[in-house]
């Protein structure tokens, strides 16, 4: 790297040269390491997904649906100002193929017509059901009413509470749930018809050990939704949403499958997770004071099981898919990414005692170090690396041709990992994406490096800085466009 420097520079050149000497190699090594880890996770995830897909080919879901040993399941949908999408989401949840499931919608003090459209669509009347929190579950929002459809054959319950945040709303739904398993999903989402049958398989295969399972999350933008079901997949037209489609494929389809294969899955998305209700009640469910509530809950379950020396499993299942609407504007995406990274920092700091602690096995020795090094610090390295390289090029302190070549290699590694993720996901799950959509995804893998990733890195740093300064955490509202049913 030193050979690349222009030694004829001025004082500014000397400053940049000194900075580069001390930062260039560590930065380059960091990006090589992070892409190597991503590649390993993708390959492990591909192996896990292929094995799961092969098992599904011989799995009789009809037999599972009628099995007398199937566990009852409650789907919890927290909703705050979701009138644009709530009906399609509820219909999707009600229409899921499962022998014994109910849907609990928690209206978290919405100020829009969310409750009104639910009441009108499903002809809701007052119910006698009550929230049972047990000794460890605390509910902050006052319950204003419990409603059920006049038609008792519709397994729907609507819990109306004062606004107290998503986590507290989910906790209220857990207290109202009447089944052994609890599915937590976002109210702006719809699931594939067989999603529950597939997601519950780990609990049926290993009922004594499996305590939680996460499902696949994909962006619904650009796809057509009819009667609560995705009837046609497609890529959205706005490039902002397209970039997020690729991000979700990279992170969920194979990334988390890789961690599940290693037995160190640390995050089950709040958009689609299945838990044993007794375990949720024992750990106190979600922490309303933590903005990264899904990450915190997964770590809390790990810690609770490890401290009790319980033989347990937290797994990821690649086939069951939950389709969620991703932000379509920069302002909403900004709030989301800042919130995500703030939540990441808060949870990692809260559970810092587990880091490199042999007591927590692979969670403490493998999973958490990765999250500290390659999730928390990644935007810092991205932004600082971009600033250093730009300063070096502007001052002429380095050879521009060689620097751009090295930068191209670093970006190329990331592009390769992303394209590989897209192709392996298509091969393993056979999504039958069109050739045009696959080409668009590959194009996004390249174009996201030309401003999009840098911008989201800045937003993530802003969220981290807000947490360090102790500013009040704000969840923020996401403006919904609604599902395309055309």
Secondary structure, 3 states (H helix, E strand, C coil): CHHHECCCCCHHHHHHHHHHHHHHHHHHHHHHHHHHHHHHHHHHHHHHHHHHHHHHHCCCHHHHHCCCCCCCEEEEEEECCCCCCHHHHHHHHHCCCCCCEEEEEEEECCCCCHHHHHHHHHCEEECCCCCCCCCCCCCCCCEEEEEEECCCCCCEEEEEECCCCHHHHHHHHHHHCCCCEEEEEECCEEECCCHHHHHCHHHHHCCCCEEEEEEEEEECCCCEEECCEEEECCCCCCHHHHHHHHHHHHHHHHHHHHHHHHCCCCCCCCCEEEEEHHHHHHHCCCCCCCCCHHHHHHHHHHHHHHHCCCCCEEEEEEEEEEEECCCCCHHHHHHHHHHHHHHHHHHHHHCHHHCCCHHHHHHHHHHHHHHHHHHHCHHHHHHHHHHHHHHHHHHCCECHHHHHHHHHHHHHHHHHHHHHHHHHHHHHHCCCCCHHHHHHHHHHHHHCCCCHHHHHHHHHHHHHHHHHHCCCCCCCCCCCCCCECC
